[in-house]
Amino acid sequence: MHEQETALLQADELAEGIRLACLVEVSGPTTVELLAEKNMQHQILLSTSGGKAQIMPQLTKRYLEVDKPGLEDHRPDLQRIKDSLAQQGISVTKTHFSVLQKLPVVLRKDKFKVTAIVHEKELLGLEPGNTGDNLLGMAFDIGTTTIVGFLIDLYTGRELAVVSALNPQTRFGGDVISRITYANQNEHGLAQLHTAVTEALNTLIGQAVEQAKIKREDIYTLTVVGNTCMHHLFLGIHPRQVALSPYVAAVSEPVEAEPAKLGLEINPAGKVFMLPNIAGFVGADTVGVLLATELDRSEKSKLVIDIGTNGELVLGNKDSLFACSTAAGPAFEGAQISCGMRGASGAIDHVTFSDDLQFSVIDNVSPLGICGSALLDTVAGLLEAGLITKRGKFVEPDKVTNPTGQKLKERLIEHDGSWAFLVAQDPDGKRIMVTQKDIRELQLAKGAMAAGIRILMNNSGIGYDEIDEVLLAGAFGNYLNPRSACIIGLIPGELEDRVTMVGNAAGAGAKLALISSEEYHRAAQLAKKVKFIELGSNPGFARIFANSMLLPGP
């Protein structure tokens, strides 16, 4: 990053990856995303769907009126605290060193009236007076593209604020592999990626406390989910092995840390809880989804699909769970698509084929490009209208026989020596279209997902008729049209009437683990229960993937 960029651009602009074109040195093939509006707003999925849990916070607060020392009572201050806690049924066997440093002063500040902060059997903090009414926490879902945080009252479970932002790590790479590469190739790469995400969390914490009109010190607990790479970068663990065969994580079990160790600005006596991973490319976010959807408690078999650059799939029920990850690529997010863009203001997000083409645009403004959900709709519509074959190849206009296709064939235009389909034009007259290459990119992405589903079914022995429900999680899953997904074979057509959107289920799982220590510990057992299937080592994957790239057709 050039120092002039630091001086001329705002911190949030730098975090979004915005750069001064005149200062960028190009050393190889480069893709540049031009923003029509500097402060373009992105759609970030905030809503959550999840189960219920008994409120049982990880940390507890206990108000104590401690016996004062006297000539006949020489117990040390710490022993007096322990004895007072024991009277309330709490046994403390460990004390944080910071408590010892402040103990004499804090204990006498309000005449031996204090509030103890306890986690399991450890005394984490002491506060003068009765602060028992303040016990808040935040649950974070750190996605590759976006970060969402939920501020929660840990006594009632009430949501006090929801905040979100683009993940500032995007300036180091748009996907996990490019970020791992950056960490590998730059001396301070890991530290930069770690700092970027922790600073983003601190900013979001600041926004949340401002919304709720509270203080940072009122927040004592954080729970965090994210894919395995985001998990490692957040904790400052190098993720290099995640990208190398056999793709192993550095750690899979839950991780607990002090906020100061991670550079997080909440109550220093607080605690950060990171949910467990399942495998190298199936992370804590998938565990959060499973917590929220309670797949491990379901009598009936269900299929969970979380679609993104990496697609995570889980199939099973309370008896057994099978999971895999597919490298779907960026097509679902509008990347590497000729007129593609993220789900931001000006993006065409849905397309409908009838006598004429109809589409909707995010924020109802003039169209600027097409995002993943609209690409899905368009290819599905082209297939049904007979404008493309099951191999994804455009049919020449004079060979179109389908009645709907004949009404729309004038939208077939020549582009780079091939055919393309005109969807719209932007305010400057630039054509917004879907090209032959775009269809190919979508076929690769949907082929990977469909192959993953087929291999999970093969390994679990669960057939179409036994899958009771298909749960679509995550941003793309929430915004796509299930019918379009089934038409192109992303989701098996036999399951179309069983699709349910569950929103930001990863965030919902993080919230459950925040308000309930029981759910947090259940997450660890759940992660161990899942059997991970490595698609690359599956002998039939190449064949199944090739077949899955085909589009359903006559």
Beta strands, then each sheet from edge to edge (+ up, - down):
strand 1: 59-65
strand 2: 94-95
strand 3: 113-119
strand 4: 122-128
strand 5: 136-142
strand 6: 146-153
strand 7: 159-166
strand 8: 219-226
strand 9: 255-257
strand 10: 271-274
strand 11: 301-306
strand 12: 310-316
strand 13: 321-327
strand 14: 347-353
strand 15: 357-361
strand 16: 369-370
strand 17: 412-415
strand 18: 418-425
strand 19: 431-435
strand 20: 467-473
strand 21: 499-503
strand 22: 530-532
sheet 1: 1+ 3- 4+ 2+
sheet 2: 7+ 6- 5+ 8+ 10+ 9-
sheet 3: 21+ 20+ 11+ 12- 13+ 22+
sheet 4: 15+ 14- 16-
sheet 5: 17+ 18- 19+
end
